[in-house]
Amino acid sequence: MEQNSIYELFFKFLMQYRFDEKNLDYSVIPRHIASLQALSDVSNSGVSIFDINKKQVIFFSPNFGKLLGYVPSEFEELNHQFFDSKIHPEEKHQLALNGISILKMFNAFSNDEKLNHKAVYEYRMLNSENNYIRLVEQYQMLELDKTGQVWLMFSIVDISPNQEENSPVKCQLLNFRTGNFIPFETNQKAELDLTKRELEILKLVKQGYLSKEISDKLSISVHTVNTHRQRFLEKLGANNSFEAVIFASKYGLLE
């Protein structure tokens, strides 16, 4: 798939987000930029901020170029677009799809969960010596709007300690408050034939209802509720209800 088509896929998904300007406080951005630039200077990491409202990168540190051996004159005009063009062509499509999946997952989170999770990627990019090297990139939500919708997210990019040439794109979700990792690979074999009742119960689980409350709400036994819960866990390849909500959100089942 051509690069334009790949990013068109991602930005088409972004169009679902609707913002009211009165719910966005753009005065916080200079403070965030100052903090992230200081972090970039100390760690020599590449740092950027993406504005989901404007659908664009609003800050991009030049340190990214140093990681790959490029000098500012090579990339300063295009900035992040220059580096997007250096991503390994076999990995661009997967990264775009993973980006959509991550946003679907965050949409399913509570406000606290949105701010407590980060997505961690590994992928290859071409350096100044025309060699592909593996990078590790972490995405985290920086700001929500006043309604709790994801708004600003930032990324930190470094050279990955794993430089195995044949390693695939990797992506996992990390709750950095609990240390719990959820690798995307765990649900690659998910059977997505959830029944209407299983989806109904899963949506109630997402809203925080317990089995007894679901039983009363749907006028079915607790045993029946738990049977449906066990079935959607198996179909989604999830270890618990929290993972089931995340995986179902990834596939757009809870929209």
N, C-alpha and C positions, 0 to 999 in steps of 0.2 A: 504494500500500500504506500502511496506517495506521502511525503511528509505533510503537505497541505491537507490531505484527506484525514490524516491522523489527528492533527491539531483541530481540524474542523469538527471532528467527532467529540473531542474534549470540550471545545468552546460551545458547541451546540448544547451539551449537557449543562454548562454554566448558565445558559440563558433561562433555565428554570428558576433561578434565584431572582427574586423581586425585592428591591429595597426602597424604603422611604427615607429620604435624605435626613429627615428630622430624627431618625433613629441612629444616625452615624455621627460620631464625634471625630472629625478629621484633625482636630487640634492635638490628638494623642500621637499622631504619626511622627512628627519631628523628634519627640522623646524616644520613641522606639528606634528610629533610625540612628540616633546618637548612641544608644545602648548597643545596638547590633553592630555598628561600625567599630566600636571599641572592642567588642568580642571578636570581630573579624581580624582586627589589628593584632590582638594578643595571640589568637590561636592560628592565624594565617588561614582560616577557613573561608570558603566562599559563602556569603550570606545574602539573602534576598527576601523581599516582602511582596506578596501577591495580594492585590485588592480584588476580591470576588465581585464587588459592586461595579468597578470599572473594567473588570476582566483584563487586567494588565499588571505587569510587574512595576511597582512604584519605587523600589529601591533595589540596587544591585551593587554589591561591593566588588571592587577591582581585584581583590585577593583571589577570586576564582581563577583568573588568568594565571597567576603565579603558580597555582597548583599544577597547571598543565604546561608551564613553560612559555606561555604566550606573553608578549609585551603589550602594553596598553594601546599602542598605535594599531595593533592588529584587531582589537575587539571593541575599543571604546565607542565607536560609532554605532555598532549594532548591539553591544552589550549582551544580554542573555540570549538574543536571537542568534548571535555568533556561536554560542556554545550549544544551543539546541541543534544546530546544523552538524555538530561534531559527535552527537550521540550515535552509537553503533546502529546502522540501519535495520538490523535484525531485531533490535530491542525497542525501537521507538513505539511500535504499535502496542506492545505489551505494557509499556510505561503509561501510555495514554489510557488504556483500559483500566490499569490499576489505579490511575488518578481518579477516574470516575467511580470505581468501587470504593475508594477511600472516602470520597465525599458522601456517597450514599450511606456509608457506615456512620460518619459523623452526624449526618442528618437524623439518624436514629438515636443518637446519644442524648442524655440529659445535658444541661448546661455545664455541670461539673465534669461530666465525662468528656465533653468536647474539649475542655481545657486541660484534662489530665492524660490525654493520649497523644502519641506522635506516630507517624508512619515512617518506617525505615526502609529505604531502597538500596539495592546494589545494582549497578549497571556499568557498561563500558562507554568510554568517551575517548576521542582521538586527541593526543597531545601534540605539542609543537614539533616533536620528532617523528610524527606520523605513525605512532604506535598507539594501540588501544590499551588503556589502563582502566582498572576498576575503581569506581568512586562509591562512597557511601553517602547518602543524602537523607537527612531527617526533616520531615515536615511536621509543623506544630501550629495549632491555632493561636493567634496572637490576640485577636479581639473578636467578640461577638457583637452584633448590633443589639439595640435595647430590647428586641423581642426574643433574643437568644439564637438568632440565625448566624451561622458562620459568616465572617466578613473578611478579616485579615488573617493570612497565614504566612509564616516565615519558614525558610529552609536554611539548613547549614550543610555544606558539602565539604568532604575531606577525601583524601586518598584512602581506599579500603585496604586493610591489612591482608585481605584475601585477593591475590593477584593470579589465581588459577584461570588460564585462558578459556577453558571450556565451561566455567561456571555460568549458569543461566541467570537471568534477571531474578533478583530476590526481593520480596516485599513482605513485611510483617508489621503488625500493629503492636505498639508497646504502651501499656499503662505505666507511666514513669512514677506514679505514686505507689503502686503495688509491686512493680517489677514483673507483671504478668505479660508474656508475649503471646500473640496470636498469629502464627504464620499463615499466609494465604494458602499454602499447599494443603493444609488440613481439610479444606472443603472442596478440593478439586473434583472429587468423585460424588459430590452431592446429587441426590436424586430430587429434582425440583417438582415432583408431582404431588405437592401438598394438597390435601383435600380442603374443601371450603371450611369445614369445622376446624381442621388443624390451623389454618390461617387465622380463623376467628379467635382461637385460643391464644395463638402466638401474638396477635395484636394486643390482646388483653394483658398478656405477660409483659409485653413491652411497656404498657401503661402502668405496670407495677402491681397488678392484681395477683393475689395468691390463689392457689388451687381451690380452696374453700369458697373464696369470693367469686371465682369464675363459675364454680358449681352452682352457687345461688343465682348468679346473674343469668346463666344459660339454662337453668332448671334441669341440670344433669348431675349425676353422682360424681363425687370426688374421684372415685376409681376411674370413671370414664374420662374425666379431665386429665388425670395422670397418664392414662393409656395414650391419649392423643399427644400429650407432651413428650412421652417417650418415643412415639413414632416420628414426630417432626425433628427430634434430636438425631435420630438414626438417619433420616432422609437428608438432613443438612450436614451430616458429618460433624455435629457439634458435641462438645463434652458437657455443656450445661446450657441453661436457658439464656444466659447472657450472650454466649457465643452464637446461639441459634438466632437471636435478634440481629446480631452483627452480620451473620452470613446471609440471612434472609434479606436484610437491607442491601447488601452488596448486589444481590440479584434483582432488586427492585420489587420484592414480593410484598413489602409492607407499605407501598405508596398508595 
